[in-house]
Amino acid sequence: MTEILRRTPTGELKWALAQLFDRSAPTYERVGVSHFDALGRQLVEHAGLREGERVLDVGCGTGAVLVPAALAVGPRGSVTGVDLSPGMVERAREAIAEQGLTQARAVVGDAETAEWTDADGTATGPADGSFDAVLAGISLFFFPHPDAAAARYRTLLAPGGRLAVSWWGRPDARWDPVFAASAPYGTASAHRLPDDSPFRSVDALHSLLADSGFTGAETVETDCVTRFQGPRQWWRWVWSTAGRQFWESVPDGARGEAIAAVNAELDRLRAPDGSLTSVNKVRFTVARAV
């Protein structure tokens, strides 16, 4: 799937994203920091999943949304997770097996178009109206065309079905100097939003959803509190996430200077016990298919 995508410019972007998350997959959520798993459980709660429902998890990653969604719908329901990164999908499959969730599966495919490749190599995708809910946990803003993705999800939902999305609001302002210190050294960031991104405001996202055939969009915002034992664990965490893309773009000859500049700012943020805490805003948006 990822090699096929490289035939178009947009496909190149998706291929690079898949490779980025493949590099992160071995350590993603494995450095002793609770972050994405907690956000996944919260998204499932906001989606209001019920027993027996059919769910599509787009950008499923290692299963942070997929697993709690499968637990919520129970054995009479079903959850399909799709992700471009084979490494992340393998992690999701491990999580499914560990929980014994026969109602869940994870496949390698394009979450933006909801298309994937079956085990026999056949390209496939779900039929219109196949799902009661589509969930996108901290993923939709990565997609090159979130408007096309939302329109696609509308067709996949049964009438009255829900689209539930989690996405970032304002980062912790106390950390602004940390990112300002690193900014001159790197050039790439998967988290950098285009100027016309609908994820720059709640109103913009609600407008996109209305244009895509959804109604009644509601967004709630809460704090995402992430704690680190100290700078060393923070660095390990950054390299376990998509944030590593920025640091991979820093030239070897400048990396030491960049790290020193960031560490100086991290020292100013440390609590008396040496720990670091980041409090970012996270938003949960739910809308219904017309």
N, C-alpha and C positions, 0 to 999 in steps of 0.2 A: 504493500500500500504506500509506504513512504517513498519508495523509489519511483513509483508511478507518478506521484504528485509533482516531481521535479520537472515535468514537461511544460509547465506554465510558470510565469512569474509569481503568481499567488501560490502555486504549488511549491515553489522554491522556499517561500516564507514558511509554509506549513512544514516542509521537510526539515528546515533548520530548527523550527520549534520542537518537532519530534525528537531530533537529535539532542537538543538542549535537555529535554526531560529524560531522555535515555541516560545521559551523563549524570543526572541528578538521582535517578531511580534507586541506585544501591543504598544511598544514605537518607533519602527523603523520609522525614518523620522518624528518623532513627538516631538522632543525636541528643536525645533526652529533653527535647523541648516540645511541649504540647501546643499545637497551633492549628493545623488544618483539620485534624480529626474533630476537635471541638466545634469548629465552624461547620463541618459536615453534619454533625448531629443537630445543630441549630437550624440549618436549612431544612432538614427533614421535618422538624417541628413546625416551622413556618409554612411548609407545603401542606400540612394537615393530611398526610397520607393515611389511608384507611386499609383495613384488611381486605385482601383480594384485588387490590388495584394493580394496574399495569404501568410500569414506570420506565422511562428512559433517562439515564444519567449521562449527560454530554460532557466530555472532558473529565472522565471518571478518575483519572490519576490512579492512586494506589488503593482507592476504595473508601475514601473518607465520607463520601455521601452514599455510595453504593451499599455498603454494609448496613448502616442504620436504616436505609430505605428498605432493604430486603427484610430486616427485622420488623419494620413497621407494617409491611403488607402481608407478611406471614407466608406460609407454604401454599396458600391458595392464590397468592399474587405472583408477580414476576417483575424482575428488575434487570434491564440490560444496560451495561456500562460500555461506552465507546470512547476510545482515546487513540490519538495518533502515535503515541510512544509505545512500542512493544515492551520496553523495560517497565513502564508504569503499569501496563496491562498485566504483565506477569506478576507484579506485586499485588495487583487487585485480585488476580486469580488465587494467589496464595492466601489472601485474607478471606476470600469466599470459602476456600477449602478448610481453613482453620475453624471457621464458624459453622461448617456443615450446611451451608445455605444452598440447597438444591434449587431454590427459586431464583437464583441470581447467576449471571454470567458476565464476563468482560470480553470485549472483542477489540481488535485493532482496526481502526477506521477513522474516517473524517467526521469529527463531531459537528462541524459546521454544516455539513450536508446530510448528516446521519446516514452515511453509507459505509459499509465495511466489506471485508473479504472473508468468505467462509473458509473452513478448513480445507476444502477442495480447491481453493483458489478462485471461486466464483464471486464476482462482485454482487452485492445484494444490499438491501435496506428494507426497513419496515414499510408496511402499507399505510395509506392515509387512515387516520382515525384509530391507530393501533394502541394509543396510550391514554391513560387518565391523567398522567402528570409527566412533565419534562423538567428535570432538575439540572441546573448549571451552577456548580459550586466553585467560586473563585476561578472561573475559566472563560466566560463568554467575552470578556474584554481582550483576551489574547487573540480572538478570531479576526482574520482580516476583514470579514464582512458580517458584522453582528446583525445588520438589518436583514440580510438574506437568511441568516441562521434563524432569526426569530420568525420570519415568514415560513420557513420550512417547518419549524416546530409547530406552528399553528395548524398546518395541514396534517401533522402526525397526531394531533390531539383530537379525542372525541369531543363533541359539543359540550361545553362547560368544563373541559379539562383545564388544568392549571400549569402555568409556567412559573417556576420558582428559581430565582437567580440570587446568588450572593456576590457582592463586589465591594471594592474598597472605597471608603469615603476619605476624609482628611487624615493624612498620616500624622503621627505624633509630632507636634511642632518642636518639642525639645530635641528631636533627632535631626532637625534641619541642618545644623552645623556638621553633623557626621556626613551626610550625603553631599553637602556643599564642599567638604574637604576632599572628597573622592572625585567629584564631577570633572575637574580638569584633566584627569588621567585616562578616562575610558570613553568609549564612543557608542557602545551598544547597551540596550536595556529592553528586555521583553515587557517591562512594566510601563514604558514610556507611551502615553496615550497620544494619538493623533489629535490635531486641533479640533477636528470635527467629530471626535468620539462621543457617542451618546453616554459614555460613562464619566463625563465631566460634570454632570448634574442630574439630580433626580428628575427634573422636568424633561430633560432631553431623553432620558431613558423611557419615561412614561409616554412621551410623544412617539418614539420609535415603536413601542409596543402597540399603541393605538393604530398607527399606520400599518402594522403587521397583522391586524385582525384580532387584537386582544382588548379586553375591557376591564374596567374596575381595578386598574393597577394601584397597588398600595406599597409603600416602602417604609420600613422601620429601620432606624439606625441605633447601633449599640456599640459598646466598647469591646475591642478585642485586646485583651491583656496578655502579653507574652513576656515571660521571665527567662532570663539567662543567668547562669552562675557567674558569668564574667565575660570579658572580651573574648577569651579563647573559645568558649562555647558559642558565642555569637558568630564568630568567624566560621566555625564548623557548620553552623546552621545556614549561614548565607550560601556557602558552597554546596549545601544539600538542596537548595531551592533554585528557582529560575533566576534568582539574584546573582548566581554565579556567572551569567552571561556578561554582565558588566565587567567583572574582574577578569574574565577570559579575554576581554578586549583591551586590557591595560598592557602596554608593551612590557616585555620582561625587564628592560632596563629602567623602567619607571615604577615597577611594582613595589619595590622596597620603600621608596619615598611616599608612594600613595598609602601604603599600609601604615607607615609611621604617622602620616597626617591624620588618618582615621583614628588610629589608636589614641592620639592626643585628645581628640574630641570624646572618644569613649571614656577615657579617664575622668573627664569632667561630668559624665553622666552616672558614674558608678555610685551606688549607695555605700554607706559605711561598711557593710559586709562584703563589698566588692561586686555585688550583683548589678545587673542591668534590667530595666523594665521598659517595655514599649507599649503604649496605649494608643492603638489606631482605631479609627472608626470603620466599622463594617456595616454594610447595608444589605437588607434582605427585601427583595421585591417579588411580589406575587401578583399575577394577572390571570384572567380567565379567557379561554378561547370563545369567541362569539359563536 
